[in-house]
Structure formats: structure tokens, C-alpha cells
Amino acid sequence: MSGSGGSYLGPDTPSDSCATLRFDTQLASPKAQVIAGLQVGDVLDIAFGQGGNQVVVALWNGVEAGGIVDPHLNQLRNCMNQGEQFQARVLSITGGQVRVRVYHV
């Protein structure tokens, strides 16, 4: 037997599935007034920003808490354009920095 047995097609269960998309990231440009009311464990809604479907933001009670900027952003946008919904759980708050886990709902 020769060769690596690998494939250029990737794993049997593709990681680009919207249902399995999950990643940790830090909120970009966090809004101080909003994050002041956040606690670890709070759940934020993920939505497109006012600038159309290029900007993705995390919302706390309908108000923008900060943006989502991550290597997974294109995949996240594609999934959201297909009608998939995502949320983010607050993992940590250090000063003005908020770390969240984005996941499919």
C-alpha cells in the first residue's frame, strides 16, 4: 500500500456546515455603555449591522454591543444569508474587552 490515504476533499464531516459552526472571538469596537451591563454567561444575538450584510454585530437586548471580526466571518455571513441564526455567549469581560463564543442556534 502506498500513498497517504488522505484526500484533498477534506474530512468526512465538513467543518463548513452552518449547524456546526462555532468559534470564540473578541468583540470588535465594543460599545462601553452596552458592555457595562453585560455579565459572563449572557447570550447575545448575532445579526447584520446597519451597513447591510457585510458587517456582523452582536446585539444585547436589541442594541449593538460590538462587531464580529474573525477568520470565520465569511462563513458566518454565508450561513446568515441562508437564513441560519447564531448567538454568542459571553465568556469573559476584562476591562473593555469582551470574549464571546459564537454558535448556531
Salt bridges, closest charged atoms under 4 A:
ASP24 OD1 - ARG101 NE 2.68
GLU64 OE2 - LYS31 NZ 3.83
ASP70 OD2 - HIS72 ND1 2.65
GLU84 OE1 - HIS104 NE2 2.52
